[in-house]
Amino acid sequence: MKTFFNKLLHIPLLVVILFNVVSYGQQPLVTVSGQVKSQEDAMPLPGSSILLKGGSTGVVADFDGNYEIEVPADGTLIFSYIGFQKQEVAINGQTQINVELREDTQALEEAVVIGYTTQDRKSITGAISTISSEDLENVHAGATISSGLAGKLPGVSFRMADGRPGASASIQIRNMGTPLYVIDGIQQDEGQFNNLSPNDISSISVLKDASAAIYGVRAANGVVVVTTKRGRKGSRNTVNINSYIGWQNWSRFPNTVNDSYKWMLGKAEAEVNQFGTTAITPEELEKYRVGEEMGYQSFNWRDFIIKKDAPLTNINVSATGGSEKINYYLSATQLKQESVLGPEFTFERSNIQSNVDADISDRLKIGVQINGRIETRDNPGIPGADDYWLPRFAILRNRPFERPYANDNPEYLNDIGHNETNWALHNKKIGGYATDIWRVMQTNFSGEYVLPFIDGLKVKGMYSYYIADRVLNGHEYTYEAYTYDEENDAYNVTGGSTNPWRERRTQKIMKNVYQGQVQYNGQFGDHSIEGLFVVERQDQRDQEQWVHSVPETNSLPLIYFSNTDAYDDRDDQEARIGYIGRLSYNYKDIYYLEGSARRDASWKFAPDKRVGVFPSVSAGWRLTNEEFMKRILGDSSVLYDLKLRASYGILGDDNIGIGPYDYLPGYNYNQGVAILDGNPIIASRDKGQIIDNISWFKSKITDIGVDFYLFDGKLSGSYDYFYRERTGLRGRKYDILIPNELGYGLPEENVNSDAQSGFEGALAYSGKIGNVTMNVSANASYSRGKFISSYKPIFNNSYDEYRNSLEGRYNNIFWGYTSIGQFQSQEEINSYPVDIDGRGNSTLLPGDLIYKDLNQDGKIDGYDEAPIGYGTPFGYVARQPLINYGLSLSLAYKGFDFTADFSGGSGYSFNQEWETRNPYQNEGALNEIFLDRWHREDPFDVNSPWVAGKYPPLRFNNGGHSSYNKNSTFWLHNVKYLRARTIEIGYSLPKGLTEKLRIQKARFYVNGYNLFSIDNLSKFGIDPEINDTNGLQYPQNKFVNVGINLSL
Amino acid sequence: MKKYIYILAIGTLCAWSCTKDSEFLDREPTQLLPQDQVFASESLALSVLADLYNRYYDFGTVEDWSTLSNFNVAFWSENGRAGAFENNEYGYGDWGTWDYAYIREINLFLERCAASTELAEPIKTRFLAEARFLRASYYFELVKRMGGVPLILETEEYDFSGDASYLRHPRETEAAIYDFIIAECEAIKEQLPTDANSKSRATKGAVLAMESRAALYAGSIARYGENTPQVSLPGNEVGIPSSRATDYYTIALQSAETIIDGTAGAYSLYTKKPELDDNFASIFYDKANNPEAIFVEDYQLQSGKVHGFSIANQPRFGAEEEEGGRINPSLNLVQSFETLDGDYAPLPNEDGVGNPIYYDNIGDIFEGRDARLAGTVILPGSSFKGKPVDIWAGYQLADGSIVSGDARGQQKTLPGASSATQVVGFDGPINGLEFTAQTGFYIRKYMDPKAGSGQRGVQSDVWFIRYRYAEVLLNAAEAAFELGQPDLAASYMNQVRARAGITSELMGSDISFDRIVHERYVELAFEGHFFYDMKRWRLAHLILNGVPIDETGITENIGVATKVHTQPYGFWPYKIYDPGNANDGKYIYKIVRPIKVTGADRFQFGNYYSAIGQDIINNNPKIVKNPNQ
């Protein structure tokens, strides 16, 4: 019986034995001192690090860049500072060494966070993109991290379908699915990532290929690695204040006809179109046109509901610095986002982050990271699961002659017959409240010990505890709706709700992560080796209770047992164990080779199916360091650096769609309740066939890439091609047909496969023209999935195969009819040979859609459907664009700076449905787009001539008509958009002034986000990124922000 | 020294927090019971049985309001359902069922329960009989919808040999399935309690009620199947030879009479309330000592098992939520209720020459009708939960023009008036506006009069009655009639009719096939019988013949079994606005077809038995298809 502890101890022992041979002999020591400065402006570089090459000795320069170090006289010192190129100086007996470091424009030496460790950019062999704090800080796109990543990272697709307060964007790596997030070494979920404070992030690395394999079982969709900021040893104490306020407005939302007359006229027209007559008389219409009599006026619901310039405020205060032994970063952030629905619909978040590292001795370092947050979503309690739905729906549900208050008296909620969409109800006074609070706290303790005897060998340990606590309280009040009785000047209760809905949801998630690491770095002449071994255990417990009651009163907040009618309880656990090894080799910075393997075990599978091994290899060849290339290139710096790289790895995913205990037989308890002889009996059901033969599916990913730097490094770029094949997806073997009468089907197995492939590239230029510093960059990526094969698929006939086969086809194909035009006249309809509406074209009018009769059988039916677009939403999940691109420009001139970012996407479809397709959907408002429709000159005269328009002639809430009941190219749009994201102008006070004010830095800025979009959905009043086909999703906001950055 | 302390400290921490890998990965499930534990405990075994009860198949229940009110017995006042009244034909696959997983789980229960050594013998006997009752009930459901099916009475396993042909079982004949149901009933009836107070579990009464209904169905298919020779298969998987009719009717009569004579428990007609319409409505919600209910699906507030029938269907005006009003019973049904004298008559809205009849009160036109009408349907002028329903379609002016509104309870200024006044009921009817009474009626059967039953958070615990005493009487009446005993039939039928307030008694000579059909139509409306009754009498293709109905088609042929039933009609009250005239403020009624009713239903021969899915046939080539598809 081996314990975890035993295993942990064995490994270093082994490493000690292996590398014991490479100890250094004793050398005479000298004391070297000097100053480290920047080459460009000769300013000292405080906190720069001075290291003995190949050893563990090192010091940090003081505030003036001075250092002193005791080293062997024949050694070599490595001087480094973030943002500058490393410089190596042989000591050769000198005691005074002053160096000037060159700014590292190419960022070749930049430390990039990869799995569990960091690497220099130049030695990276995987497909890894990074984004730093500077890139994030000027994006003010909402409350979450993901919302600010549009167009920032090549290979990362972006779609923000919903823009409500606190909303997140959907980001995917190469469209492979939801990625794994790793924050400061701990595997986390999307919500954790999104609710970090952007100010606390130091860098984000995106592992897109086999380099993610080191995270094993959950890394099949790529990994996003986040590092938070830390203080620098020996750096001065600095307090930073970053604060801004922004104003938000909806980017787009469908407009409605706010004129009762036009609404009624349209209805009359629609009824004549449908039935040949209408009950609406011209006299009646005239009253609406005049619009003075009660019941005939017009009301603008959209203006009533939507507020302009909803504020978002954010303030972050951080303190950072360090002595020679201790460094710290402390930060607090407060964010509040209101909604355009008014100040009662809010998202608020407070974050704290405390990262402290201490050197206990020369060999032992310890660190503590604490981060916590309180996240509050607070809004009126509104019927339905989503409290933001009915207010938006109201805009297209409420008709212009309906009014929110009886007799326009704000004391009385008007009974409009569908009062749940009466905005006058959607407030905390009448409607109720819903408050959802997450309180999260995480602490990571880490220790690092540099082992004696062997240089370059250290062990690390980390323990992390995470607790998240959620409390949701909701209360939808009972309310009364009134009808005004003019004759008696009375307000009569004629509607409302006597149903109080009181609920409370409490949830606690607790996570433990244990990590042990052994790391080795060795340099043997031209060969350098890095080894890493990690043991990792994580478990999680998730407990949730939900209770519902029917209280007697709106005014008391507590829940009482006798009013309670539902109680749900849940307690789920997860556990995973990983053993990870990695070995990197580098010859003269020309050849790089890296191999890693992870053995993972997941609690989810049957005991004999739990373990999976996920290996990966990668290699890089830095051509420009080859002697022959140096000879060819000579002094030319056109080709400054060129690296080819390739990787291959196998990643896993335990999220295969089965439950954690599907391998155990027995009876599932709590499958509903039956009342037997007056007693409620909790029901149990046989689980049926157990699934004990399923394990991970495997994701094999190949990546080939090139990184290059041209013109002295001013122009840099990288390109990647990748191919991911997943095998072992869940499916059934159909060699044998089992009669349904058996009562169970064959268990599913790991038999299907699919693939995702694409390419991406990025190009960046940074340079100076006169006094203007300029950075321009662009990136684009393409990634599309394909189903490869299922196990011996069976088709009933060739049409079945044509229509339903997935084999070898792209995923998410949208089938629909091809609209080949609109009828221009009744004569054309009468003589048209194809039966369009299934009723001999008797329901058709000029302007109605003509569909292509693909199989030429004289009628339009399901057999005439063909692929016409990309997959639209899968349930409520938005599809990511297949093509994503980003453009960025930044300029700096003296104290001024300017940034402009754009991003875009295409390769997905939007299907107009419901409110965006059917006029008078739900008998509600009329979407403004339908004003441009085919109609008769005189709506009351069936013989009057037709006037052409864009949309088919109106029908009143009749989605069943042939023009509306089919998905076709008329309604489906393949979206293309380019959006202005950040546009910012900033000004920093000149140095002279800041010195007088005794501050380090002061900068002011004005910033806009999402100010405009160029796309093909604007004519429908629809934001190009929304997902809901009715067009009523809460769209992204346009932001205008002003802010200040201060360093004290 | 210090560093060793560190190492020791870290090492101890590690060892303290660590366990074996496999132990770390084994996490206990929280809702999983091992099989041996289940069958060692009476309460856990009952828990499994509870699930089998919960999965009982009904054709429409209070949880499935639309199926319950299908085939134009009502209009569905919900926009999303309008399509049902626009199309003409039913899919061959409609109403199909093939849930052999349910059968397998019943068989598993039977086998495991029988093998249990820890359950007490009487408990075991009862559980086994209950499971057999449920299995027979589902085979009954299968045979009604699909015809004869493979009869699987033991669990089988696939042996992964690569040959599954030994698992293929052909369809039994339709008669064989009925015979199985009858035989099972005979076998288990004595093993179950004789207890009229046990409503939600199988009892002797429930078994006999099922036996009587199943035998009656088999008998009528044998007899009336002759009218539709197309609806049969050569192997008799569909169709029962007419020679067997008498046997089945005899069984139906016998088992019904066993209940009627009291040997199965103290069942009788419910007659607790003085007002006959209230009395009729109470059968469906009065759960205290209700002698009529024999077997029910039960619900209980605050238990997790409740339903939203009242939310979905109660009058929209005055409802607890912004919901209600979905089932609008059709005029076709409403006027089928006889007068208290036992006459068939359309509702008198016009005199002989077509002039409207003016009523002082809105509900007067429904006076003197079979009490089951007001017990089944919420009529204009009646109340629900103490609040009058507000059903009226608008004002008719002196010149015959109509003033009405687009919204519930809308106000307009009438000609000559100075201020706005309500011009349409808060319950409509407004043509095409969902949740208003678009036929002029709402449903009362199953409607829960408790305050709060329309709240989403509370809902209703009104039970759904699967077998009740009145049906047993009607089964007996029908079987007696078919066996040539019309006097006996009349005596059973008169009991049901007397409870409804009908004053004239039927004689043996009054009993006809049409009478039988009519009585079940009105007594058992919305109880899931209409569909199966139409099918077993082979009437469905005649009454749902795809031909639209005109107004006279509605008022004529009341009480005729083959009366066309392809479209639901409405009956709208209007108020007269004619100041100074004697009729001012009085009510008239108009027959209307709701605007969304544009199709006329057609039931094809291929609809008599639902299509068996192609995948089922692929998996078992021995399954033959149903006819005419």
Contacts between the chains, C-beta under 8 A, distances in Angstrom:
chain1	res1	chain2	res2	distance
A	1	B	20	6.4
A	2	B	20	7.9
A	3	B	15	6.7
A	3	B	18	5.4
A	3	B	19	7.5
A	3	B	20	6.9
A	4	B	14	7.0
A	4	B	18	3.7
A	4	B	19	7.4
A	4	B	21	7.5
A	5	B	11	6.7
A	5	B	14	4.7
A	5	B	15	4.3
A	5	B	18	5.4
A	8	B	14	6.4
A	9	B	11	7.6
A	275	B	595	7.5
A	279	B	402	7.6
A	279	B	404	7.7
A	293	B	413	6.9
A	294	B	411	7.2
A	294	B	413	7.8
A	294	B	420	5.4
A	295	B	410	6.9
A	295	B	411	6.2
A	295	B	412	6.3
A	295	B	420	6.6
A	361	B	2	7.5
A	361	B	3	7.4
A	363	B	3	7.1
A	364	B	3	7.0
A	364	B	6	6.2
A	383	B	322	7.6
A	402	B	407	7.2
A	415	B	409	7.1
A	416	B	407	7.0
A	417	B	407	4.8
A	417	B	408	4.5
A	417	B	409	7.5
A	418	B	322	6.3
A	419	B	322	5.6
A	420	B	322	4.8
A	447	B	6	8.0
A	447	B	10	6.6
A	449	B	3	7.7
A	449	B	6	7.2
A	449	B	7	7.7
A	461	B	10	6.1
A	461	B	14	7.4
A	463	B	13	7.8
A	463	B	17	7.8
A	483	B	409	6.0
A	483	B	411	7.4
A	483	B	422	7.8
A	486	B	411	7.2
A	486	B	419	4.1
A	486	B	420	5.0
A	486	B	421	7.8
A	487	B	419	4.7
A	487	B	420	7.9
A	487	B	421	6.5
A	494	B	317	7.2
A	494	B	409	5.8
A	494	B	426	6.0
A	495	B	317	7.7
A	495	B	322	7.4
A	495	B	426	7.9
A	497	B	320	6.3
A	497	B	321	5.6
A	497	B	322	6.5
A	498	B	320	4.4
A	498	B	451	7.7
A	498	B	452	7.6
A	498	B	455	6.7
A	499	B	320	4.9
A	499	B	321	5.3
A	499	B	452	7.9
A	499	B	454	7.6
A	499	B	455	3.6
A	499	B	456	5.8
A	499	B	457	5.7
A	499	B	458	7.3
A	500	B	455	7.9
A	500	B	457	6.9
A	501	B	456	6.8
A	501	B	457	4.9
A	502	B	457	7.8
A	514	B	14	7.8
A	514	B	17	6.4
A	514	B	18	7.6
A	516	B	14	7.3
A	537	B	18	7.9
A	537	B	24	6.3
A	539	B	24	7.1
A	539	B	27	8.0
A	548	B	457	6.3
A	549	B	457	7.8
A	550	B	452	7.3
A	550	B	455	6.8
A	550	B	457	4.9
A	550	B	458	5.4
A	564	B	302	7.3
A	565	B	301	6.8
A	565	B	302	4.1
A	565	B	457	6.9
A	565	B	458	6.7
A	566	B	304	6.4
A	570	B	30	7.8
A	571	B	30	5.0
A	572	B	30	7.4
A	573	B	27	4.1
A	573	B	28	7.9
A	574	B	27	7.4
A	575	B	24	5.6
A	575	B	25	5.1
A	575	B	27	5.7
A	576	B	25	7.8
A	577	B	21	5.5
A	577	B	24	6.2
A	577	B	25	6.6
A	601	B	21	6.5
A	601	B	25	5.8
A	602	B	25	7.4
A	603	B	25	4.5
A	603	B	26	7.2
A	603	B	27	5.3
A	607	B	22	6.8
A	607	B	25	7.8
A	607	B	26	7.8
A	610	B	25	6.2
A	660	B	27	7.3
A	660	B	29	7.5
A	661	B	29	4.3
A	661	B	32	5.8
A	664	B	29	6.6
A	664	B	32	6.1
A	665	B	34	7.8
A	665	B	35	6.6
A	666	B	32	4.9
A	666	B	33	5.5
A	666	B	34	4.9
A	666	B	35	5.7
A	666	B	38	7.7
A	667	B	32	7.2
A	667	B	33	4.4
A	667	B	34	7.9
A	667	B	35	6.6
A	667	B	38	5.2
A	667	B	44	7.8
A	667	B	47	7.9
A	667	B	48	6.3
A	668	B	31	5.9
A	668	B	32	6.3
A	668	B	33	7.8
A	669	B	31	4.7
A	669	B	32	6.9
A	669	B	33	5.4
A	669	B	47	7.2
A	670	B	31	5.5
A	671	B	51	5.4
A	671	B	54	7.9
A	672	B	51	7.0
A	672	B	54	5.5
A	672	B	304	7.5
A	672	B	305	7.3
A	673	B	50	7.6
A	673	B	54	8.0
A	673	B	303	5.7
A	673	B	304	4.3
A	673	B	305	4.3
A	674	B	50	3.8
A	674	B	51	7.2
A	674	B	53	4.9
A	674	B	54	4.7
A	674	B	200	7.7
A	674	B	298	8.0
A	674	B	305	6.8
A	675	B	200	5.9
A	675	B	298	3.9
A	675	B	299	6.0
A	675	B	300	4.8
A	675	B	303	6.5
A	675	B	305	5.5
A	676	B	46	7.3
A	676	B	49	8.0
A	676	B	50	6.1
A	676	B	53	6.7
A	676	B	200	5.3
A	676	B	201	5.4
A	676	B	298	7.5
A	677	B	198	5.5
A	677	B	199	7.7
A	677	B	200	6.0
A	677	B	201	5.9
A	678	B	200	7.7
A	678	B	298	7.4
A	678	B	300	7.4
A	680	B	300	5.8
A	680	B	303	3.8
A	680	B	304	6.8
A	680	B	305	6.4
A	681	B	46	6.0
A	681	B	47	6.0
A	681	B	50	4.0
A	682	B	47	5.9
A	682	B	50	7.2
A	683	B	47	5.9
A	683	B	48	7.5
A	683	B	50	4.2
A	683	B	51	3.7
A	683	B	54	5.6
A	684	B	33	6.1
A	684	B	38	6.8
A	684	B	44	6.8
A	684	B	47	4.3
A	684	B	48	5.0
A	684	B	50	7.6
A	684	B	51	5.9
A	685	B	48	7.3
A	685	B	51	4.7
A	685	B	105	7.2
A	686	B	48	7.4
A	686	B	105	5.4
A	686	B	108	5.9
A	687	B	32	7.6
A	688	B	101	7.3
A	735	B	162	7.1
A	736	B	158	7.7
A	736	B	162	6.1
A	736	B	163	7.5
A	736	B	164	5.1
A	737	B	164	6.5
A	737	B	618	6.1
A	737	B	619	4.5
A	737	B	620	7.7
A	738	B	158	5.7
A	738	B	164	5.1
A	738	B	167	6.7
A	738	B	619	6.1
A	739	B	164	6.8
A	739	B	167	5.0
A	739	B	168	5.3
A	739	B	169	7.3
A	739	B	619	5.1
A	739	B	620	3.8
A	740	B	98	6.2
A	740	B	100	5.8
A	740	B	615	7.4
A	740	B	616	5.0
A	740	B	619	5.5
A	740	B	620	6.9
A	741	B	100	4.8
A	741	B	150	4.8
A	741	B	152	5.6
A	741	B	167	7.4
A	741	B	168	8.0
A	741	B	169	5.9
A	741	B	620	6.4
A	742	B	100	7.0
A	742	B	104	7.3
A	742	B	156	5.9
A	742	B	158	6.3
A	742	B	167	5.4
A	743	B	100	4.4
A	743	B	101	4.8
A	743	B	102	7.9
A	743	B	103	6.1
A	743	B	104	2.7
A	743	B	105	7.4
A	743	B	107	7.8
A	743	B	152	7.3
A	743	B	155	7.2
A	744	B	101	6.4
A	744	B	104	6.5
A	746	B	158	7.2
A	794	B	618	7.4
A	796	B	614	6.0
A	796	B	618	7.4
A	922	B	79	6.7
A	923	B	79	7.6
A	923	B	432	7.5
A	923	B	433	6.6
A	923	B	434	7.8
A	956	B	432	7.5
A	957	B	79	6.8
A	957	B	432	7.5
A	960	B	82	7.1
A	960	B	83	5.8
A	960	B	86	5.7
